[in-house]
């Protein structure tokens, strides 16, 4: 009976030792998983920070583009104003050229008439 008790104790001791090793292995696995989770969490935090930085850069770029758009619209408006002024100036120049031609024609007629009058007076 003592031998049976010693055998039972030995079996129990072996079983307990095996369970202890399993528990140790599980604890090690849990620690490894916790380390992996911690690493993944840190990587996610890094990505979140990078995402925030990129988001801020995008906001700044969007603001710059909007400002450039406003400036472009303003410049386009100025260009249209200048084109209208150029068209008006061209029209005025054409009117002035026409008036000059009319005056030159009138002066020519006047000079011709004056010449004819002078010649009539000579005869």
SULFENJO-V308394 format. One record per backbone hydrogen bond with DSSP energy under -0.5 kcal/mol. CO is the residue of the C=O (numbers start at 1). NH is the residue of the N-H. If there is no record, write none. Layout:
# SULFENJO-V308394
<<CO,NH> <CO,NH>>
This chain:
# SULFENJO-V308394
<<1,5> <2,6> <3,7> <4,8> <5,9> <6,10> <7,11> <8,12> <9,13> <10,14> <11,15> <12,16> <13,17> <14,18> <15,19> <16,20> <17,21> <18,22> <19,23> <20,24> <21,25> <22,26> <23,27> <24,28> <25,29> <26,30> <27,31> <28,32> <29,33> <30,34> <31,35> <32,36> <33,37> <34,38> <35,39> <36,40> <37,41> <38,42> <39,43> <40,44> <41,45> <42,46> <43,47> <44,48> <45,49> <46,50> <47,51> <48,52> <49,53> <50,54> <51,55> <52,56> <53,57> <54,58> <55,59> <56,60> <57,61> <58,62> <59,63> <60,64> <61,65> <62,66> <63,67> <64,68> <65,69> <66,70> <67,71> <68,72> <69,73> <70,74> <71,75> <72,76> <73,77> <74,78> <75,79> <76,80> <77,81> <78,82> <79,83> <80,84> <81,85> <82,86> <83,87> <84,88> <85,89> <86,90> <87,91> <88,92> <89,93> <90,94> <91,95> <92,96> <93,97> <94,98> <95,99> <96,100> <97,101> <98,102> <99,103> <100,104> <101,105> <102,106> <103,107> <104,108> <105,109> <106,110> <107,111> <108,112> <109,113> <110,114> <111,115> <112,116> <113,117> <114,118> <115,119> <116,120> <117,121> <118,122> <119,123>>
